[in-house]
């Protein structure tokens, strides 16, 4: 992987760059649709490529390890051969999923013992086998195995957890560097900054991660319930420390406003289930604001779902029609809403990039935050 920093906004930390992988080029800042189980829910691969214009998608180590399983993925030639998506892929290591299984897992120095949410069977994740699993999945960018602390979290636990995450990082690096890709394309490893919402811990973690000199770095443990102001403060602190010549990935974030504020603080990469999950419940993100399409006010609104959308269906189908589909529980409603939300997120980061390059980002961002946060 190679990262080129093309321009930094003179009035903020916002950056425009380019990531080169063996499966394609990624223009940053970028939003990555989440395809947890080798699929972005309700979206075909050709729609991801041609309509949404996604440049990279996510898979999840925990879910893919359980289903379909490593034997199936390896026999298919990796994730690209299995699901037919030929663009870049990033896999989350499963640390967040293990965190969310609080009643089903035990964390020890060696690793994490957990029960499958599918059938209750017991499994073990260690820094070493998580690197091996991600090698088999075949993602272009693979993540360190870490512990994601909850919010709120007392200082002593956060400090202890951070020490474990850093020790696991050493083991991840040793295993990654001693193994080779399986399918003929290069893979890149990102460490993850942790430390809850404690500035002193975040500082130590960012310095530790920066010292390893990997090709990119991630920030985890945010967007887990803390106030947005704390998330922004931790992001700003960490991006001040992480290398400027490496891409920065803020994991699991978030709303359109969160993304714009993250870009302003020097973040290059984002992912979140919000646009797809909320789409399936009728919440639309548009260039004009947020729409609950189930509301009766849209019953006779025959204007386009979003006239600024890059997706043809959002420009040609009306809000009244989409509401009708949701009221009738038609699957097409969820599909159209998902296409709209993902295309909007990709449009938003694309517009941010254009304004960074022409030097007008901060003024545009401040106006856009108000617009995309309002409920219509």
LINVENLIN-V251874 format. One record per pair of residues at least 6 apart in sequence whose C-alpha atoms are under 7 Angstrom apart, sorted by the first residue. I is the first residue (numbers start at 0). J is the second residue. D is the distance in whole Angstrom. If there is no record, write none. Layout:
# LINVENLIN-V251874
i=I j=J d=D
i=I j=J d=D
This chain:
# LINVENLIN-V251874
i=0 j=18 d=7
i=0 j=19 d=5
i=0 j=20 d=5
i=0 j=187 d=6
i=1 j=18 d=6
i=1 j=19 d=5
i=1 j=20 d=7
i=2 j=17 d=6
i=2 j=18 d=4
i=2 j=19 d=6
i=2 j=245 d=6
i=2 j=246 d=7
i=3 j=16 d=5
i=3 j=17 d=5
i=3 j=18 d=7
i=4 j=15 d=6
i=4 j=16 d=4
i=4 j=17 d=7
i=4 j=244 d=6
i=5 j=15 d=6
i=5 j=16 d=5
i=6 j=14 d=6
i=6 j=15 d=5
i=6 j=16 d=7
i=6 j=356 d=6
i=7 j=13 d=6
i=7 j=14 d=4
i=7 j=15 d=6
i=7 j=355 d=7
i=8 j=14 d=6
i=8 j=355 d=5
i=8 j=358 d=6
i=8 j=360 d=7
i=10 j=361 d=7
i=11 j=263 d=6
i=11 j=264 d=7
i=11 j=361 d=7
i=12 j=263 d=5
i=12 j=264 d=5
i=12 j=265 d=5
i=13 j=262 d=5
i=13 j=263 d=4
i=13 j=264 d=6
i=13 j=265 d=5
i=13 j=355 d=7
i=14 j=265 d=6
i=14 j=355 d=7
i=15 j=27 d=5
i=15 j=28 d=6
i=15 j=352 d=6
i=15 j=355 d=6
i=15 j=356 d=7
i=16 j=26 d=6
i=16 j=27 d=5
i=17 j=24 d=7
i=17 j=25 d=6
i=17 j=26 d=5
i=17 j=27 d=6
i=18 j=24 d=6
i=18 j=25 d=5
i=18 j=26 d=6
i=19 j=25 d=6
i=20 j=87 d=7
i=20 j=139 d=7
i=21 j=184 d=6
i=21 j=185 d=6
i=22 j=85 d=7
i=22 j=86 d=5
i=22 j=87 d=5
i=23 j=86 d=6
i=23 j=87 d=6
i=25 j=54 d=6
i=27 j=267 d=6
i=27 j=268 d=7
i=27 j=352 d=7
i=28 j=267 d=4
i=28 j=268 d=6
i=28 j=348 d=6
i=28 j=352 d=6
i=29 j=267 d=6
i=29 j=268 d=5
i=29 j=269 d=6
i=29 j=348 d=6
i=30 j=268 d=6
i=30 j=269 d=5
i=30 j=270 d=6
i=30 j=344 d=7
i=30 j=345 d=6
i=30 j=348 d=7
i=31 j=55 d=6
i=31 j=56 d=5
i=31 j=57 d=7
i=31 j=269 d=6
i=31 j=270 d=5
i=32 j=39 d=7
i=32 j=56 d=5
i=32 j=57 d=6
i=32 j=270 d=6
i=33 j=39 d=6
i=33 j=56 d=6
i=33 j=57 d=5
i=33 j=58 d=7
i=33 j=270 d=7
i=33 j=271 d=6
i=33 j=272 d=6
i=34 j=40 d=7
i=34 j=56 d=6
i=34 j=57 d=5
i=34 j=58 d=5
i=35 j=57 d=7
i=35 j=58 d=5
i=35 j=59 d=5
i=35 j=62 d=7
i=36 j=58 d=6
i=36 j=59 d=7
i=36 j=62 d=6
i=36 j=63 d=6
i=37 j=58 d=6
i=37 j=82 d=6
i=40 j=275 d=7
i=41 j=333 d=7
i=41 j=334 d=5
i=41 j=337 d=7
i=42 j=334 d=7
i=44 j=84 d=6
i=47 j=53 d=5
i=50 j=309 d=7
i=50 j=310 d=5
i=51 j=310 d=7
i=51 j=338 d=7
i=51 j=341 d=6
i=51 j=342 d=5
i=54 j=86 d=7
i=54 j=87 d=7
i=55 j=86 d=6
i=55 j=87 d=5
i=55 j=88 d=6
i=56 j=87 d=7
i=56 j=88 d=5
i=56 j=89 d=6
i=57 j=88 d=6
i=57 j=89 d=5
i=57 j=90 d=6
i=58 j=88 d=7
i=58 j=89 d=6
i=58 j=90 d=5
i=58 j=91 d=7
i=59 j=90 d=5
i=59 j=91 d=5
i=59 j=92 d=7
i=59 j=93 d=6
i=60 j=90 d=6
i=60 j=91 d=6
i=60 j=92 d=5
i=60 j=93 d=5
i=60 j=133 d=7
i=61 j=93 d=5
i=61 j=96 d=7
i=69 j=135 d=7
i=72 j=78 d=6
i=72 j=81 d=6
i=72 j=136 d=6
i=73 j=135 d=6
i=75 j=81 d=5
i=76 j=182 d=7
i=77 j=135 d=6
i=77 j=136 d=5
i=77 j=137 d=5
i=78 j=136 d=5
i=78 j=137 d=6
i=78 j=138 d=7
i=79 j=85 d=6
i=87 j=139 d=6
i=88 j=138 d=5
i=88 j=139 d=5
i=88 j=140 d=7
i=89 j=138 d=5
i=89 j=139 d=6
i=89 j=140 d=5
i=89 j=141 d=6
i=90 j=138 d=6
i=90 j=140 d=7
i=90 j=141 d=5
i=90 j=142 d=6
i=91 j=141 d=7
i=91 j=142 d=6
i=92 j=129 d=7
i=92 j=142 d=5
i=92 j=143 d=6
i=92 j=144 d=5
i=94 j=144 d=6
i=94 j=145 d=5
i=94 j=146 d=6
i=94 j=147 d=6
i=95 j=147 d=6
i=97 j=104 d=7
i=98 j=146 d=7
i=98 j=147 d=6
i=103 j=113 d=5
i=103 j=114 d=5
i=104 j=111 d=7
i=104 j=112 d=5
i=104 j=113 d=4
i=104 j=114 d=6
i=105 j=111 d=6
i=105 j=112 d=5
i=105 j=113 d=6
i=106 j=112 d=7
i=108 j=163 d=7
i=109 j=125 d=6
i=110 j=123 d=7
i=110 j=124 d=6
i=110 j=125 d=4
i=110 j=126 d=7
i=111 j=123 d=6
i=111 j=124 d=5
i=111 j=125 d=6
i=112 j=121 d=7
i=112 j=122 d=6
i=112 j=123 d=4
i=112 j=124 d=7
i=113 j=121 d=6
i=113 j=122 d=5
i=113 j=123 d=6
i=114 j=120 d=5
i=114 j=121 d=4
i=114 j=122 d=6
i=115 j=121 d=6
i=126 j=144 d=6
i=126 j=167 d=6
i=126 j=170 d=6
i=126 j=171 d=5
i=127 j=170 d=7
i=127 j=171 d=6
i=127 j=174 d=6
i=129 j=144 d=7
i=130 j=171 d=6
i=130 j=174 d=7
i=130 j=175 d=6
i=133 j=141 d=6
i=134 j=180 d=6
i=134 j=181 d=7
i=135 j=181 d=7
i=137 j=182 d=7
i=138 j=186 d=7
i=139 j=185 d=7
i=139 j=186 d=5
i=139 j=187 d=6
i=140 j=186 d=6
i=140 j=187 d=5
i=140 j=188 d=6
i=141 j=187 d=6
i=141 j=188 d=5
i=141 j=189 d=6
i=142 j=188 d=6
i=142 j=189 d=5
i=142 j=190 d=6
i=143 j=168 d=6
i=143 j=171 d=6
i=143 j=189 d=6
i=143 j=190 d=5
i=143 j=191 d=6
i=144 j=167 d=7
i=144 j=168 d=7
i=145 j=164 d=5
i=145 j=167 d=7
i=146 j=160 d=7
i=146 j=164 d=6
i=147 j=220 d=5
i=148 j=157 d=7
i=148 j=195 d=6
i=148 j=220 d=6
i=149 j=223 d=7
i=150 j=223 d=6
i=150 j=224 d=6
i=150 j=225 d=6
i=157 j=194 d=6
i=157 j=195 d=6
i=158 j=194 d=7
i=158 j=200 d=7
i=161 j=193 d=6
i=161 j=194 d=6
i=168 j=190 d=7
i=180 j=186 d=7
i=187 j=214 d=7
i=188 j=213 d=7
i=189 j=213 d=7
i=189 j=214 d=7
i=189 j=215 d=5
i=189 j=216 d=5
i=189 j=217 d=6
i=190 j=208 d=6
i=190 j=216 d=5
i=190 j=217 d=6
i=191 j=216 d=6
i=191 j=217 d=5
i=191 j=218 d=5
i=191 j=219 d=6
i=192 j=204 d=5
i=192 j=205 d=6
i=192 j=208 d=7
i=192 j=217 d=6
i=192 j=218 d=5
i=192 j=219 d=6
i=193 j=201 d=6
i=193 j=204 d=6
i=193 j=218 d=7
i=193 j=219 d=6
i=193 j=220 d=6
i=194 j=200 d=5
i=194 j=201 d=5
i=194 j=204 d=7
i=195 j=220 d=6
i=196 j=229 d=7
i=196 j=233 d=7
i=198 j=233 d=7
i=201 j=237 d=7
i=202 j=237 d=7
i=205 j=237 d=6
i=205 j=240 d=6
i=205 j=241 d=6
i=206 j=240 d=6
i=209 j=241 d=5
i=209 j=242 d=6
i=214 j=245 d=6
i=215 j=245 d=5
i=215 j=246 d=5
i=215 j=247 d=6
i=216 j=246 d=6
i=216 j=247 d=5
i=216 j=248 d=6
i=217 j=247 d=6
i=217 j=248 d=4
i=217 j=249 d=6
i=217 j=250 d=7
i=218 j=248 d=6
i=218 j=249 d=5
i=218 j=250 d=6
i=219 j=249 d=7
i=219 j=250 d=5
i=221 j=230 d=6
i=222 j=230 d=7
i=222 j=251 d=7
i=222 j=252 d=6
i=234 j=264 d=7
i=235 j=264 d=6
i=238 j=265 d=6
i=246 j=267 d=6
i=247 j=266 d=5
i=247 j=267 d=5
i=247 j=268 d=6
i=248 j=266 d=6
i=248 j=267 d=6
i=248 j=268 d=4
i=248 j=269 d=6
i=249 j=266 d=7
i=249 j=268 d=6
i=249 j=269 d=5
i=250 j=269 d=6
i=250 j=270 d=6
i=251 j=269 d=7
i=251 j=270 d=5
i=251 j=271 d=5
i=252 j=258 d=7
i=252 j=269 d=6
i=252 j=270 d=6
i=252 j=271 d=5
i=253 j=271 d=5
i=253 j=273 d=7
i=255 j=371 d=7
i=256 j=368 d=5
i=256 j=371 d=7
i=256 j=372 d=7
i=259 j=364 d=7
i=274 j=337 d=7
i=274 j=340 d=5
i=274 j=341 d=6
i=275 j=337 d=5
i=275 j=340 d=7
i=278 j=333 d=6
i=278 j=336 d=5
i=278 j=337 d=5
i=278 j=340 d=7
i=279 j=333 d=5
i=279 j=336 d=7
i=279 j=337 d=7
i=281 j=291 d=6
i=281 j=292 d=5
i=281 j=293 d=6
i=281 j=336 d=7
i=282 j=290 d=6
i=282 j=291 d=5
i=282 j=292 d=6
i=283 j=289 d=6
i=283 j=290 d=5
i=283 j=291 d=6
i=283 j=336 d=6
i=283 j=340 d=6
i=284 j=290 d=7
i=284 j=340 d=5
i=284 j=343 d=7
i=285 j=305 d=6
i=285 j=343 d=6
i=286 j=305 d=7
i=286 j=307 d=6
i=286 j=371 d=6
i=287 j=370 d=6
i=287 j=371 d=6
i=288 j=370 d=6
i=288 j=371 d=4
i=288 j=372 d=6
i=288 j=373 d=5
i=288 j=374 d=6
i=288 j=375 d=6
i=289 j=371 d=7
i=289 j=372 d=7
i=289 j=373 d=6
i=289 j=374 d=5
i=289 j=375 d=6
i=290 j=374 d=6
i=290 j=375 d=6
i=292 j=322 d=5
i=293 j=322 d=6
i=293 j=325 d=7
i=293 j=326 d=7
i=297 j=318 d=6
i=297 j=319 d=5
i=297 j=322 d=7
i=298 j=319 d=5
i=298 j=322 d=7
i=299 j=319 d=5
i=300 j=317 d=7
i=300 j=318 d=6
i=300 j=319 d=5
i=301 j=317 d=5
i=301 j=318 d=6
i=301 j=319 d=6
i=302 j=317 d=5
i=302 j=318 d=6
i=303 j=313 d=6
i=303 j=314 d=5
i=303 j=315 d=6
i=303 j=316 d=6
i=303 j=317 d=4
i=303 j=318 d=6
i=304 j=313 d=5
i=304 j=314 d=6
i=304 j=316 d=6
i=304 j=317 d=5
i=304 j=318 d=5
i=305 j=313 d=6
i=305 j=314 d=6
i=306 j=314 d=5
i=308 j=314 d=6
i=308 j=342 d=7
i=308 j=343 d=6
i=309 j=342 d=6
i=310 j=339 d=7
i=310 j=342 d=7
i=313 j=339 d=6
i=321 j=332 d=6
i=324 j=331 d=7
i=324 j=332 d=5
i=325 j=332 d=5
i=351 j=360 d=6
i=354 j=360 d=5
